[in-house]
């Protein structure tokens, strides 16, 4: 079998930078041998759909069709081939050839799985022997709290004020403030955001929640570079493709008595009035008295300095920005955010000794999905104080971009989806020097084994 991968490359000259791609062609003997065997739904395709597709493609979930049965999947065999071959579905758009590859929520397909789905469609989508079918998977209710299987029902649920969205109107940004009812210090180990079902999920584009509280006199926190970077601030960000956040065992977020949640709910009209739409915030606490060592900070690393973007019509543009870490840190995730013309985003570390390392690349950004790529515990970047994080974003404002509403238009920064953005949401856990040295030494010891 011949497989083709795409790798980003940059050409610079006379101050110009261009995003391009080269095809890396390789032959896989293992896959070539597999091609001799016929591909069937029962034996080959059903396990892939169960692992990677059915959690969304089931009744009352966010997928536009169900893929639970052979009869369901057969109808969409050609579409399954097209979307997976283009790496649009499932929504997992990290470049598998560069950077960190170990994630807790790896939802992507391997080259072999993509090839299997394509060969099944090309063969006429055969069923095969029903005896080969794997047992059905029991998924949690897609409209219930998804983290309940890990922690049980949320310890605290905070709801936004209701908002009625007209059938035809401009995008709306609703910013109410809600009391949390918290009466004592509590540390948060997980957060989940859930738009209302069914209509709320149709109109909510993204949600930001900010924790407003007095930070003076917080117990158990040292005055340090870590503390200086904390504060309450952004509590959680949600967009389509994201469920919630589970913090590492040594980290969390702190809620104080009298705290409030300030919401930003971005909604867009769908041709039908949606009455009294609400968004729910589910909060899971550590046991009372438990104080994790670190307080995680959700940071927005803006790739467009000063929220300025300059994307000429008919061109691919590049934007870049730099951040210096004020203390040792562990990055827990990587979540690029752009709009319709977003094409790719990279995150690179330049260490104090001059070494450069590409940490993560999303090379096939899809604006309808804002996937939060959560690093595995042993792969989350451990970065020393003084490391420079380099973020580079590309926007494709040409007619070749199928998502581009109008390649004749200049595009700048803006909240609407027809405008553009470029930033990355990252949970940063700041570490003291002793903790950083210990974690780094432990990881190096594991790598030597």
C-alpha positions in Angstrom: 0.0 0.0 0.0 1.2 3.5 -0.7 0.4 6.1 2.0 0.7 9.8 1.7 1.2 12.2 4.6 1.4 16.0 4.5 4.1 17.9 6.4 4.1 21.7 6.8 7.0 23.7 5.5 7.8 27.3 5.4 9.5 29.3 2.7 10.9 32.6 3.7 12.5 35.3 1.6 12.4 39.1 1.4 10.2 39.1 4.5 7.6 36.8 3.0 6.5 33.5 4.5 4.4 30.9 2.7 2.7 27.8 4.0 3.1 24.8 1.8 3.1 21.1 1.9 5.1 18.2 0.7 3.9 14.7 0.2 5.8 12.0 2.0 5.3 8.7 0.3 6.0 5.4 2.0 5.1 1.8 1.4 3.9 -0.3 4.3 4.4 -4.1 3.6 2.2 -5.0 6.6 -0.7 -3.0 5.0 0.0 -4.4 1.6 -0.4 -8.0 2.9 -3.7 -7.0 4.6 -5.1 -5.9 1.2 -5.2 -9.5 0.0 -8.0 -10.2 2.6 -11.5 -9.0 1.9 -12.8 -6.2 4.2 -16.2 -6.7 5.8 -18.3 -4.6 8.1 -18.7 -7.3 10.8 -15.0 -8.1 11.1 -13.1 -4.9 10.2 -15.3 -1.8 10.1 -17.6 -2.2 13.1 -14.7 -2.2 15.6 -13.4 1.0 14.1 -16.8 2.7 14.2 -17.3 1.6 17.9 -13.9 3.0 18.9 -13.8 6.2 17.0 -17.3 7.2 15.7 -20.3 6.0 17.5 -19.9 8.1 20.6 -21.1 11.0 18.4 -22.9 9.1 15.7 -25.9 7.8 17.7 -29.4 9.0 18.3 -29.7 12.3 20.2 -25.9 12.9 20.0 -24.1 15.6 18.0 -23.5 13.5 14.8 -25.9 14.2 11.9 -26.5 10.4 11.4 -26.4 7.2 13.4 -23.6 4.7 12.7 -24.7 2.0 15.3 -25.7 -0.7 12.9 -24.7 -2.1 9.5 -27.8 -0.7 7.9 -26.9 2.7 9.2 -23.3 2.6 8.0 -24.0 1.1 4.6 -26.1 4.1 3.6 -23.1 6.4 4.3 -20.2 4.2 3.1 -19.0 6.7 0.4 -19.3 9.6 2.8 -17.4 7.7 5.5 -14.6 7.1 3.0 -14.5 10.7 1.8 -14.5 12.3 5.3 -12.0 9.9 6.8 -9.6 10.1 3.8 -9.7 13.9 4.0 -9.0 13.6 7.8 -12.0 15.7 8.5 -13.7 12.9 10.5 -13.3 11.9 13.2 -12.4 15.4 14.5 -8.7 14.8 15.4 -6.4 17.0 13.4 -2.9 16.7 15.0 -0.1 16.0 12.6 1.0 12.4 13.5 4.5 12.9 12.0 5.9 15.6 14.2 5.7 16.6 17.9 4.2 14.9 20.9 2.0 12.0 19.9 0.8 10.7 23.3 -2.7 12.0 24.3 -5.3 10.9 26.8 -8.1 11.5 24.2 -6.6 10.3 21.0 -9.7 10.1 18.8 -8.0 9.9 15.4 -7.6 7.1 12.9 -4.4 5.4 11.9 -3.5 5.1 8.2 -4.4 1.5 8.3 -7.9 2.2 9.7 -8.5 4.9 7.0 -7.4 2.4 4.4 -9.8 -0.3 5.8 -12.8 2.1 5.6 -11.9 3.1 2.0 -11.5 -0.5 0.8 -14.8 -1.5 2.5 -16.6 1.4 0.6 -14.9 0.6 -2.6 -15.9 -3.1 -2.3 -19.6 -2.2 -2.1 -19.8 -2.1 1.8 -20.2 -5.9 2.4 -21.6 -7.1 5.6 -19.6 -10.3 6.0 -20.4 -12.9 8.6 -22.6 -11.6 11.4 -20.9 -14.0 13.8 -17.8 -11.7 13.5 -19.7 -8.7 14.8 -18.4 -7.3 18.1 -20.9 -6.9 20.9 -22.6 -3.5 21.0 -21.0 -0.8 23.1 -23.1 0.8 25.8 -22.4 4.6 25.6 -23.4 7.0 28.3 -26.5 9.2 27.5 -25.0 11.9 25.3 -27.2 14.5 27.0 -26.2 13.5 30.5 -23.0 14.6 32.3 -20.2 12.8 30.5 -17.8 12.9 33.4 -20.3 11.2 35.7 -18.9 7.8 34.7 -15.6 8.9 36.4 -16.8 11.1 39.3 -20.5 10.5 39.6 -22.9 13.4 39.3 -21.4 17.0 39.6 -21.0 18.3 43.2 -22.2 21.7 42.0 -24.3 22.7 39.0 -24.3 26.4 38.0 -26.7 27.6 35.3 -26.6 30.7 33.2 -29.7 32.9 33.0 -32.1 31.9 30.3 -31.9 33.7 26.9 -34.3 33.5 24.0 -32.7 33.7 20.6 -34.7 34.9 17.7 -35.0 32.7 14.5 -33.2 35.3 12.4 -30.8 37.7 14.0 -27.1 38.6 14.3 -24.8 36.5 16.4 -25.3 37.2 20.1 -22.9 37.3 23.1 -24.8 36.8 26.3 -22.8 37.8 29.5 -24.8 37.2 32.7 -23.4 36.7 36.2 -24.5 33.8 38.4 -23.8 33.3 42.1 -22.2 29.9 42.8 -23.5 29.5 46.3 -20.0 28.3 47.5 -19.6 29.0 51.3 -16.1 27.6 51.9 -12.8 27.0 50.1 -13.2 24.1 47.7 -10.7 22.7 45.2 -12.0 21.6 41.8 -10.7 18.5 40.1 -12.9 18.5 37.0 -15.2 20.8 35.1 -17.8 20.1 32.4 -20.0 22.5 30.4 -23.2 21.4 28.8 -25.5 23.4 26.5 -29.2 22.6 26.9 -30.7 19.8 24.8 -31.8 19.7 22.1 -32.0 23.3 20.9 -29.2 24.8 22.9 -26.6 22.5 21.2 -27.8 23.8 17.9 -27.2 27.5 18.6 -24.3 27.7 21.1 -21.0 28.2 19.3 -18.7 28.6 22.4 -18.9 29.4 26.1 -16.4 31.1 28.3 -16.8 31.0 32.1 -14.9 33.4 34.4 -14.5 32.9 38.1 -15.0 36.1 40.0 -13.8 36.1 43.6 -11.7 37.9 46.2 -8.2 36.3 46.1 -6.8 37.8 49.3 -5.9 35.5 52.1 -6.0 32.3 50.2 -4.8 29.4 52.3 -2.2 26.9 51.2 -0.6 29.0 48.5 2.9 30.3 48.5 3.9 33.7 47.3 5.8 32.8 44.2 6.0 33.2 40.4 3.4 30.5 40.3 1.1 32.5 42.6 1.6 35.7 40.7 0.4 34.0 37.5 -2.7 32.6 39.1 -5.7 34.5 40.3 -9.3 33.4 39.5 -9.9 34.6 35.9 -10.9 32.2 33.2 -12.5 29.1 34.7 -13.2 27.0 31.6 -13.7 27.4 27.8 -16.1 25.2 25.9 -16.7 24.8 22.1 -18.1 22.1 19.9 -15.9 19.0 20.2 -15.0 19.5 23.9 -16.7 18.0 26.9 -14.8 19.1 30.0 -11.5 19.2 31.8 -10.0 16.8 34.3 -7.0 18.2 36.2 -3.9 16.2 37.0 -3.9 14.6 40.4 -1.5 17.2 41.8 -3.4 20.2 40.5 -6.8 21.9 40.4 -8.7 25.2 40.6 -9.8 26.9 43.7 -13.3 28.3 44.4 -13.8 30.7 47.4 -16.8 31.7 49.4 -18.9 34.3 47.6 -17.5 33.4 44.2 -19.5 34.1 41.0 -19.5 32.9 37.4 -19.4 35.4 34.7 -20.6 33.9 31.4 -19.9 34.6 27.8 -22.3 32.5 25.7 -21.9 33.0 21.9 -25.0 32.0 20.0 -26.0 32.1 16.3 -29.5 31.9 14.7 -30.6 28.7 13.0 -33.9 29.9 11.5 -36.0 28.8 14.5 -36.6 30.6 17.8 -34.9 29.0 20.7 -36.7 29.9 24.0 -35.0 30.2 27.4 -31.7 28.6 26.3 -29.4 27.9 29.3 -25.9 26.5 29.6 -25.0 24.4 32.6 -21.6 24.2 34.4 -20.9 21.0 36.2 -18.2 21.2 38.9 -16.5 18.2 40.6 -14.7 18.9 43.8 -11.8 17.2 45.5 -12.8 15.8 48.9 -13.1 18.4 51.7 -9.7 19.3 53.1 -7.8 18.1 50.1 -5.4 20.8 48.8 -3.5 19.9 45.6 0.0 21.1 45.3 -0.6 23.3 42.2 -3.3 25.6 40.9 -3.8 25.2 37.2 -4.2 28.3 35.1 -6.2 28.3 31.8 -4.3 30.7 29.5 -5.2 32.1 26.2 -2.0 32.4 24.1 -2.9 35.0 21.5 -1.1 34.3 18.2 -2.2 37.7 16.8 -0.4 40.4 18.9 -2.8 42.9 20.2 -5.7 41.0 18.6 -4.6 42.2 15.2 -4.8 40.0 12.1 -4.1 41.0 8.5 -5.3 38.4 6.0 -5.3 39.8 2.5 -7.8 38.4 -0.1 -6.7 35.4 -2.1 -3.7 34.7 0.1 -2.3 32.4 2.7 -1.1 34.4 5.7 1.1 33.6 8.6 1.0 35.1 12.1 3.4 34.5 14.9 3.8 35.4 18.6 6.1 34.6 21.5 5.7 34.1 25.2 8.4 33.6 27.9 7.5 31.4 30.8 8.0 33.2 34.1 8.4 30.0 36.1 8.9 26.2 35.4 5.7 24.9 34.0 3.9 21.8 32.7 1.5 22.2 29.8 -1.5 20.0 30.2 -3.1 20.3 26.7 -3.1 22.1 23.4 -6.3 23.6 21.9 -6.0 25.9 18.8 -8.8 28.3 18.1 -9.5 29.9 14.7 -12.4 30.4 12.4 -13.4 29.6 8.8 -10.1 30.4 7.2 -8.0 28.8 9.9 -5.6 26.3 8.3 -2.8 25.2 10.8 -1.2 26.1 14.1 2.1 25.1 15.6 3.5 25.3 19.2 7.2 25.3 19.6 9.5 25.6 22.6 12.8 27.5 22.5 14.7 26.4 25.6 17.0 28.8 27.6 20.0 26.9 26.2 18.9 27.6 22.6 17.4 24.2 21.8 14.2 24.2 19.7 11.5 21.6 19.9 8.2 21.4 18.0 5.7 20.4 20.7 2.4 20.0 18.7 1.1 20.8 15.2 -2.5 20.9 14.1 -2.1 20.8 10.3 -5.7 20.3 9.2 -7.7 22.7 11.4 -11.5 22.4 11.0 -13.3 25.4 12.3 -16.5 23.5 13.3 -14.4 21.5 15.8 -12.3 22.9 18.6 -10.6 19.8 19.9 -8.7 19.9 23.2 -5.7 17.6 22.8 -4.9 16.5 26.3 -1.3 15.3 26.8 -0.7 11.9 28.4 0.9 12.2 31.9 4.3 11.1 30.8 4.2 13.3 27.6 3.0 16.7 28.9 5.7 19.2 28.2 7.9 20.0 31.2 9.4 23.4 30.4 12.0 25.3 32.5 11.7 28.9 33.5 12.7 31.2 30.6 11.4 28.9 27.9 10.0 30.8 24.9 6.8 29.4 23.5 6.4 30.2 19.8 3.0 30.0 18.3 2.5 30.2 14.5 -0.9 30.3 12.8 -1.8 30.1 9.1 -5.0 31.3 7.5 -6.1 30.3 4.0 -8.1 33.1 2.4 -8.0 31.6 -1.1 -10.6 30.0 -3.3 -9.0 26.6 -2.6 -10.3 26.7 1.0 -13.7 25.0 0.9 -14.7 26.7 4.2 -13.9 30.3 2.9 -17.1 32.3 2.5 -15.5 34.9 0.2 -11.8 34.9 -0.9 -12.2 38.4 -2.3 -12.5 39.9 1.1 -9.8 41.2 3.4 -10.2 39.6 6.9 -9.2 40.9 10.3 -9.8 40.0 13.9 -13.4 39.7 15.1 -15.8 37.7 17.2 -18.0 36.6 14.4 -17.2 33.3 12.6 -16.9 35.2 9.3 -14.1 37.2 11.0 -10.9 35.6 12.3 -9.1 34.7 15.5 -5.8 32.9 16.3 -5.1 31.7 19.8 -4.4 28.6 21.8 -6.2 27.6 25.0 -3.7 25.8 27.3 -3.9 24.8 30.9 -0.6 25.7 32.5 0.5 24.2 35.8 3.3 26.4 37.2 5.9 24.4 39.3 8.5 25.4 41.9 12.0 24.6 40.9 12.4 21.6 43.2 9.2 20.0 41.9 10.2 20.7 38.3 13.7 19.1 38.8 12.1 16.0 40.4 9.5 15.5 37.7 12.1 16.0 34.9 14.5 13.5 36.5 11.7 11.0 36.9 10.7 11.3 33.3 14.3 10.9 32.1 14.7 7.8 34.2 11.6 6.2 32.6 13.0 7.1 29.1 16.2 5.3 29.9 14.4 2.1 30.9 
